[in-house]
């Protein structure tokens, strides 16, 4: 197992058998002051609306998750967001199992994932 994968598993608390998603190869766009202000307002609105993680329902929300990612046409409208704790956000962002769970709960929208 690679050191990067081991570090990701350790940071997120996932088991070694968890299958990761592929990383995007798209270039990252430079942030503008308008984009940063919009992102801050989105985060504040989502975390105010969802003080407790919408996935586990136990831990306080610290991350604002885009249900439809901005890179795929999503917006910074708070209706396109869900408040999640860090561990749950990493789980649904970085694993196939997490994507499936999030989709079943309505926390993601997107194409079908490859079967494990």
VOBA-1610 file (N, C-alpha, C; in pm, whole numbers, padded with zeros to 5 digits, always signed):
BEGIN
Unk+00086-00118+00000Unk+00000+00000+00000Unk+00090+00123+00000Unk+00056+00222-00082Unk+00139+00342-00093Unk+00131+00426+00034Unk+00232+00509+00053Unk+00234+00597+00170Unk+00120+00698+00166Unk+00088+00750+00045Unk-00023+00846+00033Unk-00155+00781+00075Unk-00178+00658+00027Unk-00302+00588+00060Unk-00308+00557+00209Unk-00196+00514+00266Unk-00191+00486+00409Unk-00222+00612+00490Unk-00164+00726+00448Unk-00189+00852+00519Unk-00335+00893+00507Unk-00396+00876+00388Unk-00537+00910+00370Unk-00625+00823+00458Unk-00597+00693+00463Unk-00676+00603+00546Unk-00662+00639+00694Unk-00540+00670+00736Unk-00518+00706+00875Unk-00590+00836+00910Unk-00584+00935+00820Unk-00647+01066+00844Unk-00799+01056+00851Unk-00857+00973+00764Unk-01002+00964+00759Unk-01060+00855+00848Unk-00974+00768+00903Unk-01023+00661+00988Unk-01090+00549+00910Unk-01060+00536+00780Unk-01121+00433+00697Unk-01042+00303+00707Unk-01105+00192+00677Unk-01036+00063+00682Unk-00955+00043+00555Unk-00849-00039+00560Unk-00765-00062+00442Unk-00839-00122+00324Unk-00953-00189+00345Unk-01027-00249+00235Unk-01115-00151+00160Unk-01120-00025+00204Unk-01205+00075+00140Unk-01144+00116+00006Unk-01225+00113-00099Unk-01177+00145-00233Unk-01185+00295-00258Unk-01072+00361-00296Unk-01075+00505-00320Unk-01131+00537-00458Unk-01181+00660-00472Unk-01224+00710-00603Unk-01102+00761-00678Unk-01115+00771-00808Unk-01007+00830-00887Unk-01005+00980-00869Unk-00889+01037-00871Unk-00873+01182-00860Unk-00895+01246-00997Unk-00949+01365-00996Unk-00970+01439-01120Unk-00836+01487-01175Unk-00824+01490-01306Unk-00702+01540-01367Unk-00722+01680-01423Unk-00838+01742-01395Unk-00864+01876-01444Unk-00775+01976-01371Unk-00727+02079-01442Unk-00646+02181-01374Unk-00732+02263-01278Unk-00671+02308-01170Unk-00742+02390-01072Unk-00739+02536-01118Unk-00858+02599-01116Unk-00866+02738-01158Unk-00824+02830-01045Unk-00769+02945-01080Unk-00729+03044-00980Unk-00852+03103-00914Unk-00844+03126-00785Unk-00955+03183-00710Unk-00957+03335-00725Unk-01077+03391-00734Unk-01094+03536-00742Unk-01157+03585-00612Unk-01149+03714-00582Unk-01214+03766-00461Unk-01365+03737-00459Unk-01431+03744-00574Unk-01574+03716-00581Unk-01602+03570-00549Unk-01518+03481-00602Unk-01535+03338-00576Unk-01515+03308-00427Unk-01413+03368-00366Unk-01388+03344-00224Unk-01503+03396-00139Unk-01558+03512-00172Unk-01670+03568-00096Unk-01794+03479-00110Unk-01818+03431-00232Unk-01932+03343-00256Unk-01915+03212-00178Unk-01794+03157-00176Unk-01768+03033-00105Unk-01784+03051+00046Unk-01737+03164+00099Unk-01753+03191+00242Unk-01900+03201+00280Unk-01978+03272+00198Unk-02122+03288+00226Unk-02192+03153+00218Unk-02156+03070+00120Unk-02212+02936+00105Unk-02183+02853+00230Unk-02058+02854+00273Unk-02018+02775+00390Unk-02093+02820+00515Unk-02099+02950+00537Unk-02168+03001+00655Unk-02316+02964+00654Unk-02381+02978+00539Unk-02524+02947+00530Unk-02551+02799+00552Unk-02468+02713+00494Unk-02488+02569+00508Unk-02463+02525+00652Unk-02355+02574+00713Unk-02324+02532+00850Unk-02424+02589+00951Unk-02481+02704+00922Unk-02585+02759+01009Unk-02712+02675+00999Unk-02745+02633+00876Unk-02865+02551+00855Unk-02848+02409+00909Unk-02727+02351+00894Unk-02699+02213+00936Unk-02591+02212+01045Unk-02627+02241+01170Unk-02525+02244+01275Unk-02470+02106+01309Unk-02545+02000+01274Unk-02502+01863+01299Unk-02486+01793+01164Unk-02385+01706+01154Unk-02355+01634+01030Unk-02479+01564+00975Unk-02508+01586+00846Unk-02627+01525+00784Unk-02606+01379+00751Unk-02482+01330+00755Unk-02457+01189+00725Unk-02467+01103+00850Unk-02392+01136+00955Unk-02395+01053+01076Unk-02494+01104+01180Unk-02527+01233+01177Unk-02624+01289+01271Unk-02574+01304+01412Unk-02443+01290+01434Unk-02387+01295+01569Unk-02289+01411+01586Unk-02188+01415+01501Unk-02080+01514+01514Unk-02124+01650+01461Unk-02065+01758+01514Unk-02096+01890+01462Unk-02044+01906+01319Unk-02117+01979+01237Unk-02075+02004+01098Unk-01960+02103+01097Unk-01856+02071+01020Unk-01744+02163+01003Unk-01713+02188+00855Unk-01766+02103+00766Unk-01744+02118+00622Unk-01877+02140+00551Unk-01875+02228+00451Unk-01992+02251+00367Unk-01969+02173+00237Unk-02047+02069+00215Unk-02033+01980+00100Unk-02125+02024-00012Unk-02071+02037-00135Unk-02154+02067-00252Unk-02220+01937-00299Unk-02352+01932-00303Unk-02422+01813-00349Unk-02393+01790-00498Unk-02410+01892-00579Unk-02367+01887-00719Unk-02240+01973-00726Unk-02125+01911-00750Unk-01999+01986-00749Unk-02000+02105-00846Unk-01931+02211-00807Unk-01926+02330-00891Unk-01864+02300-01027Unk-01768+02209-01030Unk-01704+02172-01156Unk-01797+02100-01251Unk-01910+02053-01201Unk-02007+01983-01286Unk-02137+02062-01298Unk-02129+02193-01274Unk-02245+02278-01295Unk-02319+02318-01169Unk-02270+02278-01051Unk-02334+02315-00926Unk-02310+02461-00893Unk-02383+02510-00794Unk-02370+02651-00757Unk-02338+02663-00608Unk-02317+02787-00564Unk-02296+02814-00423Unk-02427+02848-00353Unk-02539+02805-00411Unk-02668+02820-00346Unk-02672+02723-00228Unk-02710+02769-00107Unk-02712+02679+00009Unk-02800+02554-00010Unk-02897+02560-00101Unk-02978+02441-00128Unk-02896+02331-00194Unk-02780+02367-00250Unk-02689+02271-00312Unk-02582+02227-00212Unk-02608+02245-00083Unk-02507+02212+00017Unk-02560+02125+00128Unk-02466+02062+00197Unk-02497+01981+00314Unk-02384+01997+00414Unk-02418+02019+00540Unk-02317+02029+00644Unk-02274+01891+00689Unk-02142+01867+00689Unk-02087+01737+00727Unk-01969+01756+00821Unk-01941+01654+00904Unk-01819+01660+00983Unk-01703+01615+00893Unk-01581+01638+00934Unk-01464+01613+00849Unk-01453+01466+00808Unk-01474+01374+00900Unk-01458+01232+00870Unk-01562+01186+00767Unk-01688+01227+00783Unk-01793+01190+00688Unk-01769+01254+00551Unk-01721+01379+00551Unk-01694+01447+00424Unk-01583+01375+00348Unk-01476+01337+00418Unk-01369+01261+00353Unk-01420+01127+00302Unk-01506+01062+00380Unk-01559+00931+00340Unk-01640+00941+00211Unk-01733+01037+00202Unk-01816+01042+00081Unk-01742+01104-00037Unk-01634+01175-00011Unk-01557+01236-00119Unk-01455+01140-00178Unk-01395+01054-00095Unk-01280+00975-00137Unk-01305+00825-00154Unk-01426+00776-00130Unk-01448+00632-00142Unk-01572+00601-00225Unk-01569+00488-00291Unk-01683+00442-00370Unk-01801+00412-00278Unk-01773+00344-00165Unk-01880+00311-00072Unk-01945+00438-00017Unk-01864+00537+00012Unk-01917+00664+00063Unk-02002+00736-00041Unk-01960+00732-00167Unk-02039+00793-00274Unk-02175+00725-00285Unk-02177+00593-00276Unk-02304+00520-00285Unk-02395+00553-00168Unk-02339+00558-00048Unk-02419+00593+00070Unk-02473+00735+00057Unk-02389+00829+00017Unk-02431+00968+00003Unk-02539+00981-00103Unk-02526+00908-00214Unk-02627+00914-00320Unk-02760+00860-00269Unk-02756+00753-00190Unk-02881+00697-00139Unk-02950+00791-00041Unk-02872+00879+00024Unk-02928+00977+00117Unk-02957+01112+00051Unk-02929+01124-00080Unk-02953+01248-00151Unk-02847+01353-00129Unk-02726+01312-00086Unk-02618+01408-00062Unk-02525+01423-00181Unk-02548+01347-00288Unk-02471+01364-00411Unk-02562+01340-00530Unk-02523+01399-00640Unk-02593+01379-00767Unk-02485+01352-00869Unk-02503+01252-00950Unk-02400+01231-01050Unk-02416+01100-01122Unk-02316+01071-01208Unk-02320+00949-01286Unk-02296+00828-01198Unk-02333+00713-01249Unk-02313+00589-01177Unk-02164+00562-01159Unk-02130+00507-01047Unk-01991+00473-01018Unk-01961+00333-01069Unk-01834+00305-01098Unk-01798+00170-01139Unk-01819+00073-01024Unk-01857-00051-01054Unk-01876-00149-00947Unk-01740-00191-00893Unk-01735-00227-00764Unk-01604-00263-00702Unk-01548-00392-00756
//
